[in-house]
Structures are given as structure tokens and as C-alpha cells.
């Protein structure tokens, strides 16, 4: 039996198996952890898997921010940079 925190892979597997309807004890057997550990993990999260994080379409991506930074460093006008990105100035 392994001690310590659950890995990201184990957490994802817990959520997958829980969605399939398995009980905490059975999930524990599948991932090689005690059922109590799985039960604790599920209880600490309220039994609800975390939402996938996403940004709204109108927010700048990291890549766009980098292009803006490079454009400003070379002295390009904001409108020119916006046009390159296909965004409003």
C-alpha cells in the first residue's frame, strides 16, 4: 500500500470510476488505495468533480499577450498590433 497524497492520475481515475457508479471501496481496490482514502477525497470535494477551467473568448490568450508585448517592444502602434491579432484596438 502506498502512503501519501493522491496523484493527479489517481484523482482523475477516481472521478472516472465514480461517474461509472462504483462505490468508494471498489474505486480504492481499482487504484490500489484504501477505500477510506477515496471516501475522504470524495467528501473533501463535496462529491462533485472540479470544473475544467476555461477563459471567455473575449479574453486575451497568453500567446496574444506575448505578441502584444513584442509589438510594443519594437515600437508598433496598438492599432497595428490589434490588426495582426484580428482583434479590436
Backbone as a ProteinNet text record, in pm:
[ID]
protein_1_A
[PRIMARY]
XXXXXXXXXXXXXXXXXXXXXXXXXXXXXXXXXXXXXXXXXXXXXXXXXXXXXXXXXXXXXXXXXXXXXXXXXXXXXXXXXXXXXXXXX
[TERTIARY]
84.9	0	89.2	54.8	132.2	75.7	165	122.9	143.7	76.8	95.8	-27	-9.2	-120.7	-156	-276.1	-320.7	-257.3	-212.6	-156.6	-270.5	-235.9	-336.4	-401.4	-322.9	-375.8	-475.6	-441.8	-533.3	-662.6	-651.5	-771.5	-862.1	-802.4	-881.6	-948.5	-877.1	-933.1	-1047.9	-1034.5	-1143	-1269	-1254.6	-1372.7	-1432.4	-1346.4	-1397.3	-1475.7	-1417.8	-1483.4	-1609.2	-1607	-1725.4	-1840.1	-1805.2	-1906.7	-1967.3	-1887.7	-1938.2	-2025.5	-2033.3	-2121.6	-2056.7	-1925	-1857.2	-1857.5	-1860.9	-1853.1	-1707.1	-1687.3	-1553.1	-1461.8	-1515.4	-1435.1	-1386.2	-1474.6	-1437.7	-1340.4	-1357.8	-1264.6	-1126.6	-1122.7	-995.8	-924.3	-999.4	-939.4	-881.5	-954.6	-910.6	-779.9	-764.9	-645.5	-537.6	-564.9	-465	-451.8	-561.2	-563.4	-675.5	-665.7	-774.5	-904.1	-1015.2	-1145.1	-1167.6	-1110.7	-1125.6	-1057.6	-946.5	-877	-963.8	-1023.9	-1112.4	-1233.3	-1290.5	-1406.6	-1372	-1254.6	-1210	-1196.5	-1135.4	-1117	-1251.7	-1346.1	-1477.8	-1551.7	-1542.5	-1609.7	-1548	-1414.9	-1348.5	-1381	-1420.8	-1456.1	-1607.1	-1681.2	-1826.5	-1888.6	-1808.9	-1860.4	-1881.8	-1832.1	-1851.4	-1715	-1692.6	-1563.3	-1544	-1418.9	-1394	-1424.4	-1470.2	-1496.4	-1364.5	-1366	-1249	-1240.2	-1122	-1105.1	-1096.2	-1162.6	-1156.5	-1173.8	-1122.4	-1134.4	-1242.9	-1302.8	-1402.4	-1332.1	-1405.3	-1346.9	-1295.1	-1350.9	-1306.9	-1181.3	-1129	-1006.5	-884.7	-776.3	-653.6	-587.1	-533.7	-458.2	-316.1	-243.5	-104.5	-23.6	-52.7	17.3	-10	-135.8	-170.6	-101.7	-95.4	-28.1	119.8	179.7	320.8	341.2	251.8	262.7	245.9	157.6	139.6	267.1	324.1	447.3	560.2	574.7	679.6	654.3	527.9	494.9	524.5	490.6	518.8	668.6	743.4	888.6	954.7	896.4	953.4	897.4	804.6	751.8	631.5	566.4	447.6	331	244.5	126	25.5	-54.8	-154.1	-251.9	-292.1	-386.9	-324.7	-196.3	-127	-121.2	-87.6	-81.4	-219.6	-323.6	-459.7	-500.3	-465.4	-499.3	-432.6	-305.8	-234	-302.5	-356.4	-422.1	-566.6	-618.4	-758.3	-851.7	-807.4	-883.5	-909.9	-1006.7	-1033.3	-922.1	-892	-787.2	-834.5
-117.6	0	123.6	219.3	342.8	444.8	522.9	629.9	762.5	865	997.3	1044.5	1155.2	1218.6	1145.3	1170.9	1113.1	1190	1118.9	1184.1	1237.9	1322.6	1376	1263.5	1163.6	1049.7	971.5	951	879.1	957.1	1088.5	1171.3	1161.9	1170.7	1160.9	1024.6	920	784.9	771.2	832.5	829.9	891.7	1009.2	1075.8	992.9	928.9	846.9	727.9	659.7	542.2	579.6	694.4	740.9	768.8	826.8	854	723.6	616.2	485.2	419.9	483.4	434	343.5	332.2	247.4	312	228.7	274.7	304.8	381	422.7	303	199.5	80.1	15.3	4.2	-57.4	30.4	160.3	251.6	236.3	226.2	207	81.8	-25.4	-150.8	-132.6	-61.9	-40.7	38.4	140	225.7	186.3	83.7	36.9	124.9	184.5	269.3	222.4	255.1	218.6	291	223.5	284	409.7	413.6	531.8	653.7	631.7	742.2	798.4	709.9	752.7	825	769.9	831.7	970.7	983.9	1114.8	1214.4	1168.5	1256.2	1302.9	1211.6	1247.4	1342	1316.5	1402.6	1542.4	1549.8	1680.2	1768.3	1707.2	1785.1	1803.6	1755.5	1765.4	1666.2	1571.9	1470	1519.3	1639.4	1697.9	1720.7	1668.3	1690.7	1837.9	1885.5	2025.5	2054.1	2175.6	2215.3	2238.8	2212.8	2244	2395.6	2447.8	2591.9	2633.8	2742.2	2794.6	2945.8	3010.9	3155.9	3191.4	3306.1	3355.4	3392.6	3386	3412	3554.5	3648.1	3786	3816.7	3720.6	3740	3707.2	3777	3752.8	3624	3549.2	3429.2	3469.4	3376.4	3402.3	3434.1	3364.4	3387.2	3528.4	3572.8	3707.6	3813.6	3789.3	3883.4	3896.3	3782.2	3782.5	3860.3	3842.7	3917	4066.6	4103.6	4245.7	4300.1	4224.7	4267.1	4287	4193.1	4204.2	4322.5	4342.3	4455.2	4588.1	4600.9	4724.7	4747	4637.9	4648.8	4697.8	4663.3	4707.8	4842.3	4898.1	5030.8	5032.2	4918.7	4914	4985.5	5045.2	5111.6	5006.4	5041.5	4948.3	4900.4	4990.7	4952.2	4852	4865.6	4772.2	4634	4630.8	4504.8	4439.2	4518.6	4465.9	4407.3	4474	4425.9	4290.4	4276.2	4149	4035.4	4069.1	3967.7	3942.1	4028.4	4015.4	4055	4152.3	4198.8	4348	4393.4	4536.8	4606.4	4728.5	4804.7	4839.6
0	0	0	-85.9	-93.4	4.4	62	150.7	80.9	127.2	69.7	-4.8	-71.3	-141.7	-270.3	-314.4	-441.1	-556.4	-656.7	-774.4	-861.4	-955	-1047.2	-1127.6	-1162.9	-1239.1	-1154.3	-1026.5	-937.1	-916.5	-901.1	-884.5	-1006.6	-1124.3	-1247.3	-1256.6	-1216.4	-1220.7	-1120.4	-1003.5	-904.8	-964	-1027	-1084.8	-1197.8	-1278.3	-1388.1	-1334.1	-1236.2	-1179.4	-1102.4	-1036.3	-963.5	-1061.7	-1177.2	-1279.6	-1333.1	-1328.8	-1370.7	-1264.4	-1145.9	-1041.5	-937.7	-938	-840.6	-702.8	-599.7	-461.8	-427.3	-321.4	-281	-254.3	-191.9	-162.1	-290.9	-388.9	-516.6	-595.5	-586.2	-652.5	-589.9	-457.7	-387.8	-434.4	-450.5	-499.2	-639.4	-722.7	-862.1	-869.6	-783.7	-792.1	-691	-609	-513.9	-391.5	-350.5	-230.6	-139	-9.5	81.4	44.7	64.6	36.4	118.4	241.2	327	265.2	197	130.1	18.5	-58.1	-166.4	-108.7	-2.5	61.1	112.4	176.2	226.2	111	0.9	-115.1	-169.3	-181.9	-234.6	-140.1	-10.4	86.9	91.4	80.5	88.1	-32.3	-142.5	-261.6	-273.8	-176.5	-181.7	-278	-327.3	-418.7	-560.3	-588.8	-720.9	-784.9	-905.2	-970	-1004.6	-1001.9	-1034.9	-1181.7	-1207.3	-1345.9	-1418.3	-1545.9	-1628.2	-1642.1	-1621.8	-1630.6	-1776.8	-1807.1	-1942.9	-1938.2	-2037.8	-2047	-2147.5	-2124.8	-2219.2	-2349.7	-2459.1	-2591.1	-2605.6	-2528.6	-2543.2	-2461.7	-2387	-2309.8	-2395.3	-2370.1	-2445.5	-2398.7	-2494.6	-2460.7	-2425.3	-2367	-2333.2	-2458.7	-2566.5	-2693.5	-2745.8	-2738.1	-2783.1	-2696.8	-2568.2	-2478.5	-2513.9	-2546.6	-2585.3	-2714.9	-2811.3	-2937.9	-2915.5	-2825.7	-2793	-2730.6	-2638.4	-2572.1	-2672.9	-2764.1	-2866.6	-2959.4	-2994.8	-3081.2	-3014.6	-2888.6	-2815.8	-2800.4	-2779.5	-2764.6	-2892.6	-3008.5	-3136.2	-3179.7	-3099.6	-3129.1	-3221.9	-3242.1	-3327.3	-3258.7	-3339.5	-3287	-3239.6	-3139.2	-3085.4	-3191.8	-3281.6	-3386.8	-3484.1	-3511	-3599.4	-3532.7	-3405.5	-3331.5	-3328	-3300.9	-3294.8	-3429.5	-3535.7	-3669.5	-3696	-3656.2	-3672.7	-3596.7	-3479.8	-3396.3	-3436.5	-3521.9	-3560.1	-3446.1	-3366.9	-3250.4	-3263.7	-3186.6	-3182.1	-3103.8	-3144.6	-3075.4	-2936.1
[MASK]
+++++++++++++++++++++++++++++++++++++++++++++++++++++++++++++++++++++++++++++++++++++++++

